[in-house]
Amino acid sequence: MPAKQKSDERRVKKWNGHDDCIGGVVLSTEATGERGRQWQKMMQKPGKNSQYWHKLDVDE
């Protein structure tokens, strides 16, 4: 994300290599736990790469 661009939510989806979404992760100002901590770190250091592991939420 460019340093001047701020957003209140970031959605990431994982696909199985075909046409099926197997789940996703939402990071936002409303996130709690590890997702909330990752969001805060991303907002404090825009443009810096980071890697985290999260359990996927299953799309209904």
Secondary structure, 3 states (H helix, E strand, C coil): CCCCCCCCEEEEEEECCCCCEEEEEEEECCCCHHHHHHHHHHHHCCCCCCCCCCCCECCC
